Amino acid sequence: MTGHAFLAVDLTDEERHALSASLADANPGRSMPGKRTRPQNWHVTLRFLGPCSDFQAETLLHELDEAIEKSAGAVSATGLGAFPRPSRAGVVYSRIRDESLLLDMLAGRCEDAAREIGFAADERPFVPHITLSRLRPAQDLRKEIESFAPFSVRIAVEYVTLFRTRHSRDGISYESMGQIDLAAAR
């Protein structure tokens, strides 16, 4: 398999449209700084994997299906943030409010399953977010981020999807390699 793999909660087309409209309404007349992530690529990453063979993907999905508690829920995209920090922004993202900690639980199960099949531990802390744009070089975006009006977009958490990254002259796209249905009974 080519490209890198990651586990994520994908957004529906309706959620993408709602987030796009909310971003436009929260900052009328101004565009998102940096190179925008295409809305069809918006998702909440639970665990980045890197190179992943088809066998590893199949094994990982099996491990996750056994390990994840089948419990769908919802979170909200609310406001903006930046990595590593607003004063030196390399990535602009939409923050995720997850009062039930569902995403934290899912990310933990994804981490455990990935390590179980031989992936190295991910030392970065889990920060649920949706990447909106990337900036090279990094910029100070404190004023821009503070100027965004509040917004909230509901995102259903019904599946964990294993994606692979595809590169083409049209840009990056993500291909589903399989998913775990969180609403399915065991």
N, C-alpha and C positions, 0 to 999 in steps of 0.2 A: 504494500500500500504506500502511496505517496502522500505528502502533506502531514501536518500535525493533527492530533486528535484532542478532543476535550469533551467533558461532560457538562451539560447545561440545561437550563430551563429555557425553552424557546418561547417567543412571543407569537401570538396569533396575529393575523393581518389586522383585525379590529384593534388589538392592543397597540400595534405599531402606528396605525392611523391616529389613535387617540393620543399617544405620546408625541407624535410629530405635531399634531394640532396644539397640544398643551405647550410644547416648547415654543412654537410660533407665537401663541397668545401671551406667554410669559415674558417674551422679549421682542415685542412688535418692531418690525423694520430693521432688525439687526440679525446677522447670520451667526451661526455657531463658529467660534474661532477654530482654526486648524483645519486639517483634512477630515471631513465628516465621514463617519461610518455609515454605510448605506443602511436604511431602515430594515431591509430584508435580512440583514446580518445581525440585528439587535437580539441579544439574549443575555441571560444571567449565567456566567460561568460558575460551575460548582467545583471543577477540578481540571486543570490543564494537564495533559498527558505527554505531549510531544509525539515523537514517532511511535506508531502503534500498528502492529501487524494485524491482519484480519483474524488470526487465531487469538491474539491478545484481546481484540475487540469482542469477539464472541465469548471468550472466557470472562471478561470483565462484565459484560451484560448479564451473564448467568450469575456471577457473584453478587451483583447489585440486586437482581431480582430476588435473591434469597435474603439479602441483608436489609433492604429498605422496607420500612414499615409502610404499608399501603395506606396513605393518608394524603389526599389532595387538599389543597388549601388555596389561599390567595395572599399576595403581598401588594405593595404599592410603590410605584416609581414616584419619588418626591424630591424635587429640588436638584441642584447640581453640586458636584464636588470635583476634585482634581487630584490626580496622582503625580508625583509623590505628595504635593501640597499645592494649594492655590497660588502661592507666591513663586512657584517653579513648576508650572503645569506642563506635563508631557502628555497627559490623557485627561480629557474632560468626560465626566460620566454623570449619569442620573443615579442619585442615591436610591436605595431600596429600603423601605420601612417594612420590617418583618417582625411584628410584635409576638407572633407565635413561635418564632425561632425555627420555623420549618426549614428554611434554607440552610441554616447552620447545621441542623440534623442531617439533611441530605448531603451537604458538603462533607460532613464527617464520615458518613457511610461511603461516599465516593472515594475519599482519601483512604479509608481502611481497605476497600476492595482493590484499589489501584496498588497499594502496597502489598496486599495478599498475592497478587499475581506478578510481582517483581518490579513495579515502578518505584523509583526513589521517593522518599518522603518529600512533600512540598513544604518547605520551611516558611513560606509567606503566610501571613494571617489571612483568613477568609474575610473578604469585604464584599458583600453582595452589591452589584452595580451593573449598569448597562453602559458600555462604552459608546460615547456619542461622537468623539473626535480625538485625533492625535495631533500633537504639535511637535515639530522639529525645526528649530531647537525649542526647548522649553521656554515658556513665557510667564510673566506675572499676570495672572487673571483674577486677582482678588476683587477688583472693582466689577468686572464683568459678571462673575459668579454671584456677588452680592446684589447686583442689579436685577437678577432674574426674579420675577414674581413667583410666589408659591404656586405649586400645582400638585395634583395627585392623580395618578392613573393606576387603576386596578389591573393586576397581572395574575392570571390564574396559574397555579402551580399544580399541573395535572400529570406531567410527564417529566422524566429525566431522559434526555436525548444524548446519545453519543454521536458527535459530529466529527467529520474530517474536513480539513481545510483544502480548498482547491484554488490554485492560482491560474489565472488566464489573462489575456491582454485586456479583458473587460474588468479585471480586478479580482478581489478575493470573494469566494463564495463558500458556503458550508453545505456539506452533503450529510444527511442523516445515515448513520450506520446501524441504527436500531434505537429502541427506546423502551423504558419501563413505564407502564401505566400505573400511576399512583392511586387511581380510583378502583383498579381491578382487585377483586377478592382473590385471596390465595386459594 
